[in-house]
Each structure stands twice: as C-alpha cells, then as structure tokens.
C-alpha cells in the first residue's frame, strides 16, 4: 500500500467518525425536541431540554452552586411550575407561594403520599412508619397516635422537668469543660437524650456506639440510590457497597429497637401511669386492637424510628441556629 492509499484510508476513517458523531448529536437534538413537544401536547408544565438516560440531572450539578440555587435559576426561565426528569422519574418543581399553597392546601390530598425510594424502604421499615406511609387510614391513625400521645400540649408540658434536667446537665458540662467546646455535639446529645427518655424511657446515646449509628443512619437517608432513577444502573449500588451499608445499619437499628421493645413488654405491668413512656403507650394501643386499625411490632419500631429521624437533628439545628429556624 503506497502513501496516497494510506492517507485516503485515514481520511475516510476520520470522515466516518465525524459522520457518526454528527448523526448521534442530531439524534439527541431531535429526541429532546420530540420529548419537549410531546410534553407540551400533554399540557405538562414547562420543561428545560433533557438528555437521554439522565434527564435533567446534569442541570443540578455544579461545583459553584448548590442544587436549590440551580433550581431557582431554572425556575426564573421556565416559571413557578417546572417539569423535570431525574433519570426516568418525572418531578414537579414548585417555586412560588401561590403554587405551593395550591399543592399543599387546595390539592393536599392528591400530593399527600411521599414517593417510594429504596433508601427509605430499607431504613424506615418499608413505609410502616408515619413519614413514608401512603396517605390512608393507616397513616391517619398513626399520625393521630403521635399527636395525641407525644406532641399534644399536655404531653409536652409533662416533659418539662425532664427537659430542664437534661439542659442543666449540658450547662454543667459546658462549665466543667476546659478549652474549646463543641456546641453542636452537645446540643445533639441534649436533644437525643430528651427524645430518648420521652420515647424509650432512658437515654441510649452513649451506650454501645448508638451515637455513631444514629449519625450513619441520618447520613444514609440522604444518599442517592441510582437505581431509583436509572433502573438498569441499580447494580452500581451493590458495587459501591451502598446496598450493604443500608442493610447493615437497618439491621443494627432493628436489633436495638427489638431489645428496647421487649424490655418494655417484660416490665409493662410494673409501671405506674405517670411512669409510662411512648413505647408503653404504643403497646397499650396494640393490645386494644381497634377495629379497622392494628399496629404491629414493625409499625411500633417504624414510629420510633421517625421520632429519632425527624426529632433529633432538626431540633438540634434550630437550637444551634435559632435565627435561621
């Protein structure tokens, strides 16, 4: 093969590569245009152009801006109701008070149920808790139990002495400390001790690595399970070890709650009415077995998990940054 033939073949190969690349980008453009026009025909809210497979996820990643600011910038272009795709999952983004009121008040029943996710299913007892249970009779009964037996004004006032005791212990620890004080850690300990004593009867925060377990659980709740958005990439969570971490933390928490609930079952008859905590009340409700509603042991553990997930970190953040609560 002479030099001219070699050059001709190289040119042909380069031309073929450019041609294939051009066809690919034309396909992407036509696919995005077709998807956008299809959404318009279905009267969907405005949507920025999306890519195959990942949808609009690429528009929420930036080293300079957090996701909520990127969403705010997109809403300035596309309006207060915006239709995004997180992989194969359609998402409605609401960016105005009027639209938020329409969803959370006017049409609240339509939007009451949370979307399912693998992370919450593994860590929150397969939607047997309050936070992720689908809207319905089970959710309403559990919510009523929590409001009446833990969050009512009478109950909150009854825990005043307990809160004061834990707060005084924290203040004493600060006074006895020498050097720099980690206020965030102390406030986390305070809120956990209060909630643990109210719900479980005593504090477990410093026992058996429970503090580290709680932190790991909260961190995993915010992790991304790629298979929920791009199903055929679900195997990546097994490769990265996320599946194993979720199962391990879920089992450790479940074993812990099993021990605590069994302790209450074994000594429930020995307690006076004023000594009973939230688990004792849940066990009494379980015995009543009301028509149309029954809370089993998994449901009890799911409610207890919600108390820690929703009560410890959020309360600690408000106490640490009161002006931003």
JODAJO-V463807 format. One record per pair of residues at least 12 apart in sequence whose ideal C-beta (glycine too) atoms are under 7 Angstrom apart, sorted by sequence separation. I is the first residue (numbers start at 1). J is the second residue. If there is no record, write none. Layout:
i,j
I,J
I,J
This chain:
i,j
120,132
130,142
174,186
193,205
225,237
268,280
36,49
81,94
82,95
130,143
173,186
192,205
282,295
80,94
286,300
35,50
59,74
80,95
264,279
268,283
80,96
130,146
170,186
189,205
264,280
32,49
225,242
32,50
75,93
81,99
114,132
261,279
265,283
282,300
80,99
223,242
260,279
264,283
75,95
170,190
31,52
113,134
282,303
71,93
113,135
192,214
72,95
112,135
167,190
28,52
166,190
220,245
48,74
109,135
220,246
166,193
56,84
166,194
55,84
56,85
57,86
220,249
48,78
55,85
56,86
57,87
55,86
163,194
46,78
55,87
162,194
217,249
46,79
54,87
216,249
47,82
50,85
162,197
45,81
46,82
47,83
162,198
213,249
217,253
261,297
45,82
46,83
47,84
45,83
44,83
159,198
213,252
261,300
213,253
261,301
39,83
257,301
45,92
254,301
257,304
253,305
200,260
201,277
200,277
199,277
201,279
198,277
199,278
200,279
198,278
199,279
221,309
218,309
123,217
214,308
218,313
123,220
123,221
214,312
119,220
119,221
119,223
199,304
119,225
118,225
117,225
199,307
118,227
118,228
117,228
195,307
195,308
195,311
195,312
192,312
191,312
123,246
122,246
188,312
191,315
122,247
191,316
123,249
119,246
123,250
122,250
150,278
188,316
149,278
187,316
149,281
187,319
187,320
184,320
183,320
89,229
145,285
88,229
87,229
88,230
86,229
87,230
88,231
141,293
137,292
138,293
137,293
146,303
142,303
128,298
128,299
125,298
129,302
130,303
128,302
129,303
131,306
125,301
129,305
130,306
53,230
125,302
129,306
124,302
131,310
125,305
124,305
